[in-house]
Amino acid sequence: MKIKRIWMVAIIAMALHFAGVCAFAGSLDGMSFTCDIGKMGEKSSNTDIITFKDGKFSSSGCQKYGFGSGAYQTTTDGEKIHFVADTFSEKTGRITWVGTVTGDQLNATYLWYKKGKYSEPKQIKWFKGGMKK
């Protein structure tokens, strides 16, 4: 069941990213979220700050691993804003982010692909939190 869910998230992330269905960049600009994070299927192990600024997405926790900010795109579904972004580290690879902002709440998943090994994610984590005050 866990593996099936992991692949479902991966397929959705890839579909959103490569299909070009994301139409709007920058609609979350100015928002920051303090999030609990954890490996998929596990309890929270840490916190992170997710920021949207100038059409870019960033994770404060991933910066220490060399991941910079990356362009993000969004689609809307009523009050929900869905986003997708990729952040890159020259040393450690790529992280694909897929999430939803509803009001002042963010729910997201990341798939970290180790540099040179993009066929299967090295790590999958969940992020859940509220807007930073």
C-alpha positions as CSV (number, residue, x, y, z in Angstrom):
1,M,0.0,0.0,0.0
2,K,2.8,2.4,0.9
3,I,4.7,1.8,-2.4
4,K,1.4,2.2,-4.4
5,R,0.9,5.6,-2.7
6,I,4.5,6.7,-3.4
7,W,4.2,5.9,-7.1
8,M,0.8,7.6,-7.3
9,V,2.3,10.8,-5.8
10,A,5.2,10.5,-8.2
11,I,2.9,10.1,-11.2
12,I,0.8,13.0,-10.3
13,A,3.9,15.2,-9.8
14,M,5.3,14.2,-13.2
15,A,2.0,14.7,-14.9
16,L,1.5,18.2,-13.5
17,H,5.1,19.1,-14.2
18,F,5.4,17.8,-17.8
19,A,1.9,18.2,-19.1
20,G,2.1,22.0,-18.9
21,V,-1.3,22.2,-17.1
22,C,0.1,24.7,-14.7
23,A,-0.9,28.1,-16.0
24,F,-0.1,30.8,-13.5
25,A,3.2,31.7,-11.9
26,G,3.5,34.1,-8.9
27,S,0.0,33.8,-7.5
28,L,1.4,32.7,-4.1
29,D,4.0,35.4,-4.0
30,G,4.4,37.0,-0.6
31,M,3.3,33.9,1.3
32,S,5.4,31.9,3.8
33,F,4.4,28.8,5.7
34,T,5.8,27.2,8.8
35,C,5.5,23.4,8.2
36,D,5.9,20.2,10.1
37,I,7.6,17.7,7.9
38,G,8.2,14.0,7.9
39,K,9.0,11.0,5.8
40,M,6.0,9.6,4.0
41,G,4.1,7.3,6.4
42,E,5.9,8.6,9.5
43,K,5.3,11.3,12.1
44,S,6.8,14.7,12.0
45,S,10.5,14.8,12.4
46,N,11.3,18.5,11.9
47,T,10.0,21.9,10.8
48,D,10.6,23.9,7.7
49,I,9.7,27.3,6.3
50,I,8.3,27.3,2.7
51,T,8.4,30.7,0.9
52,F,6.9,32.0,-2.3
53,K,8.6,35.2,-3.6
54,D,9.1,36.7,-7.0
55,G,7.7,33.7,-8.8
56,K,10.1,31.4,-6.9
57,F,9.6,28.7,-4.3
58,S,12.1,27.9,-1.6
59,S,12.5,25.7,1.4
60,S,14.8,27.0,4.2
61,G,15.5,23.4,5.4
62,C,16.7,22.3,1.9
63,Q,19.0,25.3,1.5
64,K,21.7,23.7,3.8
65,Y,21.9,20.9,1.2
66,G,22.5,23.3,-1.6
67,F,19.0,23.5,-3.0
68,G,18.2,27.0,-4.2
69,S,14.9,28.5,-5.1
70,G,13.0,27.4,-8.2
71,A,10.2,28.7,-10.3
72,Y,6.8,27.5,-9.4
73,Q,3.5,27.3,-11.3
74,T,-0.1,27.1,-10.0
75,T,-3.6,26.1,-11.0
76,T,-6.7,27.0,-9.1
77,D,-9.7,24.8,-8.1
78,G,-12.2,26.9,-6.3
79,E,-10.5,28.1,-3.1
80,K,-7.5,25.7,-3.6
81,I,-4.3,26.7,-5.2
82,H,-2.3,23.8,-6.5
83,F,1.4,24.3,-7.1
84,V,4.4,22.5,-8.6
85,A,8.1,23.5,-8.4
86,D,11.5,22.0,-8.9
87,T,14.5,23.0,-6.8
88,F,18.1,22.0,-7.7
89,S,21.3,21.3,-6.0
90,E,24.5,21.0,-8.0
91,K,25.8,18.5,-5.5
92,T,22.7,16.5,-4.4
93,G,20.1,16.5,-7.2
94,R,16.6,17.7,-7.7
95,I,13.5,18.0,-5.6
96,T,10.1,18.1,-7.2
97,W,7.4,19.7,-5.0
98,V,3.7,19.3,-5.4
99,G,1.2,20.9,-3.0
100,T,-2.0,22.7,-2.3
101,V,-2.7,26.0,-0.5
102,T,-6.2,26.4,0.9
103,G,-6.7,29.6,2.8
104,D,-3.8,29.9,5.2
105,Q,-2.9,26.2,5.1
106,L,-0.3,24.4,3.0
107,N,-0.1,20.6,2.3
108,A,2.7,19.4,0.1
109,T,4.9,16.4,-0.8
110,Y,8.4,16.4,-2.1
111,L,10.3,13.8,-4.1
112,W,14.1,14.1,-3.9
113,Y,16.0,12.6,-6.8
114,K,19.7,12.1,-6.1
115,K,21.9,13.6,-8.7
116,G,22.3,11.2,-11.7
117,K,19.6,8.9,-10.4
118,Y,16.3,10.4,-11.6
119,S,14.4,7.1,-12.2
120,E,13.4,6.6,-8.6
121,P,13.1,9.1,-5.7
122,K,15.7,8.8,-2.9
123,Q,13.3,10.2,-0.4
124,I,9.6,11.3,-0.2
125,K,8.4,13.7,2.5
126,W,5.2,15.4,3.5
127,F,4.8,19.0,4.6
128,K,1.9,20.5,6.4
129,G,1.6,23.9,8.0
130,G,0.1,27.3,8.4
131,M,0.9,30.7,7.1
132,K,3.8,32.3,8.9
133,K,2.8,35.4,10.9
